[in-house]
């Protein structure tokens, strides 16, 4: 969890938790003080008042009951009425005080609970007791001899009242004791909670501080180890777990820098190796080129004589191409004439086809007329048969007409069939004539194209004849250039060897670092002692030797992109 926090929140985590615990402790202490104050107010303000009221009620009731006995004694002792009436008035006043105290206590108590039940019971008992006292006073005024029975009832009512008032006083005392015990328990809870919370705050603060210290030290030690490895030349990147704070970002940036430096040095090693290999191949190629230049100088003389023979052959080819061009023009004219004849043949066949179609329509009309004539003859024969002997001759004539109509229809159908066959053959001939016309047109176009090609051949032969003379001059210049190339190739071989030595020096300098992927440095160069060390059989081979040079040149050129890439990375 700590690895996901930034450095600021991570450092403020322990003080924040301690502050939260202190706030909670303050809130708890304040709540305990409020509860204790409420308990004290309940004890002092309510429970003490209830206890005082209950005690006053008991004393008032006892004083009034004692006055009842005094009144009973005075009435029996024949005291004057002037002394008895004030006593009776004082008894009633004590009863009123007791009743007012009960009412006041009932207002002070909650409507439900044991305290209210005792107050209500005491009020009922006091009502019964007052009524019994009044009965005693009335009976004592009339006849004291029978007032003893009423006095026993009053004593019983007073005993019930006194019992209830004493129970109420004991209940008020027990409730006051419970409130005092609750206040003491709250004080003990606060006295236990505050040290516990303070100890918890200290433990949590120390734990978080130790965890944050360990996390920060692990990240800083990781960065220190990476810097020590970098100073010792170890550029391998270790797998580490990163957090999200500023130290972790610094660690990631350092690892990325080491990884980039690792890739750069690995590219330098690969480029140095490619440079060494390319320079070695270049030196060997330059030596081979020097040897081949000697043999090519002699080959240029044979080439010049061959070029003269080739020029004569080219002139002969131009003359033959001119004659072929004339023959192609003649063939093109003949093909065009044949195409015109084929077009006229197609037109004629189309006209014949139209005439045949017209004859076919006429024969169809004749066939239709023959059918109608036969129908009329049949109807005439039927009418002659109805006429009896008078229509017999007419019936014979109608039969003959019907026979002629049938023969005419049969002949018309035969003619139509022949015409249809002729139309089909005419259509086939028309198609063949159209194909012949198309073929003649194609032949004419092909002959024209052949003529154009022969013209191109003739022009090319003339250009070749003029170019061969230039080639002869170029061969002479090539001989001169070949001699100059020999000296330049020797200089290039020496430069290639120097380049290879520099690549070796660069590889040794980079090899002091340990990289992720080990790249072997290039081998030291080996220079041939002389041209004779080269296999001369490869040089003296014919065109196969020249053909094998191109792949070798491609292999020599392949490392060059690595050289450019390494130079850009170094810059």
Buried (B, 14 or more C-beta within 10 A) or exposed (E): EBBEBBBEEBBBBBEEBBEEBEEBBEEBBEEBEEBBEBBEEBBEEBBEBBBEBBBBBBEBBBBBBEBBEBBBEBBEEEBEEEEBEEBBEBBBEBBEBBBEBBEEBBEBBEEEEEBBBBBBBBBBBBBBBBEBBBBBBEBBBEEEEEBEEBBEBBBEBBEBBBEBBBBBBEBBBEBBEBBBEBBEEBBEEBEEBBEEBBEBBEEBBEEBBEBBEEBBEBBEEBBEEBEEBBEEEBBEBEEBEBBEBEBBBEBEEBBEEBBEBBBBBBBBBBBBBBBBBBBBBBBBBBBBBBBBBEEBBEEBEEBEEEBEEBBEBBBEBBEBBBEBBEEBBEBBEEBBEBBEEBBEBBEBBBEBBEEBEEBBEEBBEBBEBBBEBBEBBBEBBEEBEEEEEEBEEBBEEBBEBBEBBBEBBEBBBEBBEBBBEBBEEBEEBBEBBBEBBEBBBEBBEBBBEBBEBBBEBBEBBBEBBEBBEEBBEBBEEBBEEBEEBBEEBBEBBEBBBEBBBBBBEBBEEBBEBBBEEEBEBBEEBEBEEEBEEBEEEEBEEEEEBEEEEEEEEEEBEEBEEBBEEBEEBEE
